[in-house]
Amino acid sequence: METKQFLEQELKKIEQWEHDQKDLWFWEKLGRLPFKVLDKLTPPIVHKKLGQLFDELGSYIQSGGQYLVNDVKMLEKFSVASIEQIAHLPLETMDRVCDELVESRITFAQYQGATTGVGGLFTLAIDIPAMLGLALKTLQEIAIAYGYDPKEKKERIFIVKCLQFVSSDIVGKKAILEQLTSFSNDHQQVFSQLQGWREVIMTFRDQFGWKKLFQIVPIIGIIFGAMFNKMFIEDIAETGKMLYRKRRILEKINSVV
C-alpha cells in the first residue's frame, strides 16, 4: 500500500500541473477567426456533421450511446474481474496501463489524421466526428484505468468536463477545476453547470479552426492532419490522466489511516 507521504507528493505534482495551465497560445486565439471564413467555404455535409455532434454528445451524457467502450479488454490488462477491483491496485499499476493506452490512442490519431488529410476539405466531414469519438473513448479508458466506471452517468459528465477543459481559455479552466474539486460529493451540481455540453462542441470546433485550414489542401493535409490530431489527443489524454489520477489519489489519501 502506498504511504500517505507518497500520495501527497504525487498530488502536489498534479496541483502544479493545474497551476501551469496557461491561456490559449496566440495562434490558437487566431484559429477561432479563420473558421468563420471556413464556414462559408465548407460544404453542407460538414455543417450537417457538426450539427449531429450536438445530438450525439447530449445522447452520450444521457446513455453513453455508441461511444461506450467495452471494458472487458481493460479488465484483462489488470487481471481483475471488475472495475471496482482496479481502484484498490497500486497507483503505479494504474499509471502504467494508462500510459500504454494513451500511446496507442495517439498513434491511432496520427493515422486517422493522415488518412482524412488525403481528401482535404471533403474528408474533413469524417475527421471531426471521428476525433470526438476517439477523444471520448480515450477518456473512458483512462477512467477505467483509475478504477472509475464510464458507464455511470456521473463519469460521463466528468469526461465531458475534461473535454471542455482542454478547449477552454484560462478563465474557463479555472472555473472547471473549481467545479471538479467537489465533483465526488456533488456531481449533480456539476451537471447543472454543464450548460457547457453545447459549448464543448463549439469550442471543439473552434479549436480545429486554422488547423483544418491546412488540412483542406489535398495531400499536404496528410502531414498537418497527422500532426494536429496527434496533438489534440495528447492534450485530451494528459488532461484525463491528471484529473482522474487526482481523484484516485485523494480517495487513497482519505482511506489511509
C-alpha positions in Angstrom: 0.0 0.0 0.0 1.3 3.5 -0.9 2.2 5.7 2.1 0.3 8.9 2.7 3.5 10.8 2.1 4.0 9.3 -1.3 0.4 10.0 -2.3 0.6 13.7 -1.1 3.8 14.1 -3.2 2.0 12.8 -6.3 -0.9 15.1 -5.5 1.4 18.1 -5.5 2.7 17.2 -8.9 -0.9 17.3 -10.3 -1.6 20.6 -8.5 1.5 22.0 -10.1 0.2 20.9 -13.5 -3.1 22.6 -12.8 -1.3 25.8 -11.8 0.8 25.7 -15.0 -2.2 25.6 -17.3 -2.0 28.7 -19.4 -4.1 30.8 -21.6 -4.5 29.8 -25.3 -1.5 30.4 -27.4 -1.7 33.5 -29.6 -2.0 31.3 -32.7 -4.8 29.3 -31.0 -6.8 32.5 -30.5 -6.2 33.4 -34.1 -7.6 30.0 -35.0 -11.0 31.0 -33.9 -11.3 33.6 -36.6 -10.4 31.7 -39.8 -13.1 29.2 -39.0 -15.7 31.8 -39.6 -14.3 32.2 -43.1 -14.0 28.4 -43.5 -17.7 28.1 -42.5 -18.7 29.9 -45.7 -16.5 27.6 -47.8 -17.4 24.4 -46.1 -19.8 22.0 -48.0 -23.3 21.4 -46.4 -22.2 17.8 -45.4 -19.6 19.2 -43.0 -22.2 21.6 -41.4 -24.6 18.6 -41.1 -21.9 16.6 -39.3 -21.2 19.4 -36.8 -24.9 19.6 -36.1 -25.1 15.9 -35.4 -22.4 16.3 -32.8 -24.7 18.3 -30.6 -27.2 15.5 -30.5 -24.6 12.8 -30.1 -22.9 14.5 -27.2 -26.2 15.0 -25.4 -27.0 11.4 -26.0 -23.6 10.4 -24.7 -24.2 12.2 -21.4 -27.6 10.5 -21.0 -26.9 7.0 -22.1 -23.3 6.6 -23.4 -24.8 5.7 -26.8 -22.4 4.5 -29.5 -19.4 5.7 -27.7 -19.3 3.4 -24.7 -16.1 1.3 -24.6 -16.0 -2.4 -23.9 -14.4 -2.8 -20.5 -13.6 -6.5 -20.9 -10.2 -5.9 -22.6 -9.4 -3.2 -20.0 -10.0 -5.7 -17.1 -7.8 -8.2 -18.8 -4.9 -5.7 -18.7 -5.2 -5.5 -14.9 -6.1 -9.3 -14.5 -9.2 -8.4 -12.4 -12.9 -9.2 -12.6 -14.4 -5.8 -12.1 -13.6 -2.1 -12.3 -14.1 -1.8 -8.6 -11.1 -4.0 -8.0 -8.9 -1.7 -10.1 -9.5 1.0 -7.5 -7.5 -1.0 -4.9 -4.5 -1.6 -7.1 -1.2 0.4 -6.7 -1.1 3.8 -8.4 2.0 2.7 -10.3 0.0 -0.1 -12.0 -2.8 2.3 -13.0 -0.2 4.7 -14.4 1.5 2.0 -16.4 -1.7 0.7 -18.1 -2.9 4.3 -18.7 0.3 5.3 -20.4 0.2 2.2 -22.6 -3.4 3.0 -23.7 -2.6 6.7 -24.3 0.4 5.8 -26.5 -1.9 3.5 -28.6 -4.6 6.1 -29.0 -2.1 8.8 -30.0 -0.7 6.6 -32.7 -4.2 5.8 -34.0 -5.0 9.6 -34.0 -1.9 10.2 -36.2 -3.1 7.6 -38.8 -6.6 9.0 -38.6 -5.4 12.5 -39.3 -3.2 11.3 -42.2 -5.9 9.3 -43.8 -8.5 12.1 -43.7 -5.9 14.5 -44.9 -5.7 12.7 -48.2 -9.0 14.2 -49.4 -8.6 17.6 -48.0 -11.8 19.5 -47.3 -14.1 16.7 -48.3 -12.8 14.3 -45.7 -13.0 16.9 -43.0 -16.6 15.8 -42.5 -15.2 12.4 -41.4 -12.3 13.7 -39.3 -14.2 16.0 -36.9 -16.8 13.4 -35.6 -14.1 10.7 -35.6 -11.9 12.8 -33.4 -14.7 13.5 -31.0 -15.4 9.8 -30.8 -11.7 9.0 -30.2 -11.4 11.6 -27.5 -14.4 10.3 -25.6 -13.2 6.7 -25.9 -9.7 7.7 -24.8 -11.1 9.4 -21.7 -13.3 6.4 -20.9 -10.3 4.1 -21.0 -8.4 6.5 -18.7 -11.4 6.5 -16.3 -11.3 2.7 -16.2 -7.5 2.7 -15.7 -8.0 4.6 -12.5 -10.9 2.5 -11.3 -13.9 4.6 -12.4 -16.8 3.2 -14.5 -17.6 5.3 -17.5 -21.0 3.6 -17.8 -22.1 5.6 -14.8 -23.7 8.9 -15.7 -21.6 10.9 -13.3 -18.4 9.7 -15.0 -19.8 10.7 -18.4 -20.4 14.1 -17.0 -16.8 14.2 -15.7 -15.5 13.1 -19.2 -17.4 15.9 -20.9 -15.9 18.4 -18.4 -12.5 17.1 -19.3 -13.2 17.8 -23.0 -14.4 21.2 -22.1 -11.3 21.9 -20.0 -9.0 21.1 -23.0 -10.6 23.6 -25.3 -11.2 26.4 -22.7 -9.2 29.5 -22.1 -7.5 30.2 -18.7 -10.7 31.6 -17.1 -12.7 28.5 -18.3 -10.0 26.2 -17.0 -10.1 27.7 -13.5 -13.9 27.5 -13.4 -13.9 23.9 -14.4 -11.2 22.9 -11.9 -13.2 24.6 -9.2 -16.3 22.6 -10.3 -14.4 19.3 -10.3 -13.0 19.9 -6.8 -16.3 18.9 -5.3 -17.3 16.5 -8.0 -17.2 13.3 -6.0 -19.6 14.8 -3.4 -21.8 16.8 -5.6 -21.7 15.7 -9.3 -25.3 16.8 -9.8 -24.3 20.4 -9.2 -21.6 19.9 -11.9 -24.3 18.5 -14.2 -26.4 21.6 -13.6 -23.4 23.7 -14.7 -23.0 21.7 -17.8 -24.9 24.1 -19.9 -21.5 23.5 -21.4 -22.2 20.4 -23.4 -23.1 22.5 -26.4 -20.2 24.8 -25.7 -17.9 21.8 -25.8 -18.9 21.3 -29.4 -18.4 24.9 -30.3 -15.0 25.2 -28.6 -14.1 21.8 -30.0 -14.9 23.1 -33.5 -13.1 26.4 -32.9 -10.0 24.6 -31.7 -9.8 22.9 -35.0 -10.1 26.3 -36.8 -6.9 27.3 -38.5 -5.5 23.8 -38.2 -8.1 22.5 -40.5 -7.4 25.3 -43.0 -4.1 23.5 -43.6 -5.7 20.1 -43.8 -8.1 21.1 -46.5 -5.3 21.1 -49.0 -5.2 17.6 -50.5 -2.0 15.5 -49.9 -0.4 18.3 -47.8 -3.3 17.8 -45.4 -1.8 14.3 -44.7 1.1 15.9 -42.8 -1.0 18.5 -41.0 -3.8 16.1 -40.3 -1.5 13.6 -38.6 0.3 16.3 -36.6 -2.8 18.2 -35.3 -4.8 15.1 -34.5 -1.8 13.7 -32.5 -1.5 17.0 -30.6 -5.3 17.0 -29.8 -5.3 13.5 -28.4 -2.1 14.2 -26.4 -3.9 17.2 -24.8 -7.0 15.1 -24.1 -5.1 12.2 -22.6 -2.9 14.5 -20.4 -6.0 16.2 -19.0 -7.9 13.0 -18.5 -4.9 11.3 -16.7 -4.2 14.3 -14.4 -7.8 14.8 -13.4 -8.7 11.2 -12.9 -5.4 10.5 -11.2 -6.0 13.4 -8.8 -9.4 11.9 -7.8 -7.9 8.5 -7.2 -5.0 9.9 -5.1 -7.4 11.9 -3.0 -9.5 8.9 -2.3 -6.5 6.8 -1.5 -5.3 9.5 0.9 -8.7 9.6 2.6 -8.6 5.8 3.0 -5.1 5.8 4.6 -5.4 5.6 8.4 
